[in-house]
Amino acid sequence: MSQHHQPSSLAALGRTWVEAWNARDLERVLTLYDEDVVMTSDRIPMVGFDASGTVRGKDALRAYWSKALALLPELHFSLIDVFVSPDSVVVFYANERGTKICEYLRVNDAGLIVQGSANHLLH
């Protein structure tokens, strides 16, 4: 049975996630993730990574984000809200272009992110 995380610790994780991105500190971002993380985003194929839109494992995630960061010198996230459940946090934020995004982050018992999904509005 999974332990339930305190809502305050999950909210703090969401805020730390945004701060680490805004510092452009990829290793700090990656410390929040489990080695076996699975990340899904429609941006993954757009930067020439896996056509399925999914990367698996921290090394693949590091490679994808290194490439993505290089393409986004202006990257900046503005936190709007953080939503929590017993085992996940959704970070609702706007990027440097003003696009609003919801990032779903599911955590394991150790409080590390095991699943991430970037959810974008349909335009």
C-alpha positions in Angstrom: 0.0 0.0 0.0 1.4 3.4 -1.0 1.9 5.9 1.6 0.1 9.2 1.1 2.2 12.3 1.0 1.4 15.4 2.8 -0.3 18.0 0.6 2.2 20.6 1.7 5.2 18.5 0.7 3.7 17.9 -2.7 3.0 21.6 -3.2 6.6 22.3 -2.2 7.7 19.8 -4.8 5.8 21.7 -7.4 7.3 25.0 -6.4 10.8 23.6 -6.3 10.2 22.1 -9.8 9.4 25.6 -11.2 12.4 27.2 -9.3 14.8 24.6 -10.7 13.6 25.2 -14.3 13.9 29.0 -13.8 17.4 28.6 -12.6 18.1 26.5 -15.8 19.6 24.0 -13.4 18.9 20.7 -15.2 20.7 18.6 -12.6 18.6 20.2 -9.9 15.4 19.4 -11.9 16.6 15.8 -12.4 17.2 15.2 -8.6 13.4 15.4 -8.3 12.9 12.4 -10.6 13.3 8.7 -10.1 15.8 6.8 -12.2 12.9 4.9 -13.9 10.8 8.0 -14.7 8.5 8.0 -17.7 7.9 11.4 -19.3 5.3 12.2 -22.0 4.9 15.4 -23.9 3.9 16.4 -27.4 7.1 18.5 -27.4 9.3 15.4 -27.3 8.8 14.5 -31.0 9.0 18.2 -31.9 12.6 18.5 -30.8 13.5 15.3 -32.6 13.3 12.8 -29.8 11.1 9.7 -29.6 8.2 9.9 -32.1 5.9 8.4 -29.5 6.3 11.5 -27.3 7.6 9.4 -24.4 11.1 9.2 -22.9 12.0 6.5 -20.3 14.6 6.7 -17.7 16.6 9.6 -16.2 19.4 9.5 -18.8 17.0 9.8 -21.7 15.2 12.6 -19.9 18.5 14.4 -19.3 19.3 14.1 -23.0 15.9 15.4 -24.1 15.8 18.3 -21.7 19.5 19.3 -22.6 18.4 19.6 -26.2 15.2 21.4 -25.3 16.9 23.9 -23.1 19.5 24.7 -25.8 16.5 25.6 -28.1 14.8 27.7 -25.4 17.3 30.3 -24.2 14.4 32.5 -22.9 12.8 29.7 -20.9 10.9 30.9 -17.8 8.0 29.4 -15.9 5.5 31.6 -14.0 3.6 29.5 -11.4 -0.1 30.0 -11.4 -1.4 27.2 -9.1 -0.4 23.9 -7.6 -3.0 21.1 -7.3 -2.3 18.0 -5.2 -3.6 14.5 -4.7 -2.3 11.8 -2.3 0.3 10.7 -4.9 0.6 13.5 -7.4 1.0 17.2 -8.0 -0.2 19.2 -11.0 1.8 22.3 -11.7 -0.2 24.9 -13.5 2.1 27.5 -15.0 2.7 29.9 -17.9 5.9 29.6 -20.0 7.9 32.5 -21.4 5.5 32.9 -24.3 2.5 33.2 -22.0 1.3 29.7 -22.9 -0.5 28.0 -20.0 0.5 24.4 -19.3 -0.4 21.8 -16.7 2.4 19.4 -15.7 1.1 16.2 -14.0 3.8 14.7 -11.8 3.1 11.4 -10.1 5.4 10.5 -7.1 6.5 7.3 -5.6 6.8 6.4 -1.9 10.2 8.1 -1.7 8.6 11.4 -3.0 10.5 11.2 -6.3 8.7 11.8 -9.6 8.0 8.6 -11.5 5.7 9.9 -14.2 5.4 13.3 -15.8 3.0 14.5 -18.4 3.0 17.9 -20.0 -0.6 18.8 -20.8 -1.2 21.6 -23.3 -4.4 23.4 -24.2 -5.8 22.6 -27.6 -6.0 25.7 -29.8 
